[in-house]
Amino acid sequence: MIGFGENGDTEEPRPIVDPRRRRRIVAKAVGRVQGVSYRAFCVYEAQRLQVDGYARNLPDGRTVEVQAEADEPTLRSFITRLREGPPLAMVHNLEYRWEEPTGEFAGFEAVI
């Protein structure tokens, strides 16, 4: 869809961003997130929200990496849940960055 300029002309079209367009996040949750069902929590929330991707423990023993694809409003809800985590987890920091989706995921899984 193309938007119109201020005068109604089409000389300088600007795209209208569809909030339902798929996006991707790469996130790292740091804290007490390993051994407390954080990855299982990610799977549950991703399935509930219809997010595709994965969660995996990193070798440092205190970080879980999450890669996820969905529309932006859904990913923002997912990020909120990643910050909260399950009852036994303690997320000290959640860093994430936006990327273009690759479409490589079908569903969401906890990678071992």
Secondary structure as GFF3:
##gff-version 3
##sequence-region A 1 112
A	DSSP	beta_strand	2	3	.	.	.	ID=ss1
A	DSSP	beta_strand	14	15	.	.	.	ID=ss2
A	DSSP	beta_strand	22	32	.	.	.	ID=ss3
A	DSSP	alpha_helix	38	49	.	.	.	ID=ss4
A	DSSP	beta_strand	52	57	.	.	.	ID=ss5
A	DSSP	beta_strand	63	71	.	.	.	ID=ss6
A	DSSP	alpha_helix	72	84	.	.	.	ID=ss7
A	DSSP	beta_strand	90	99	.	.	.	ID=ss8
A	DSSP	beta_strand	108	111	.	.	.	ID=ss9
###
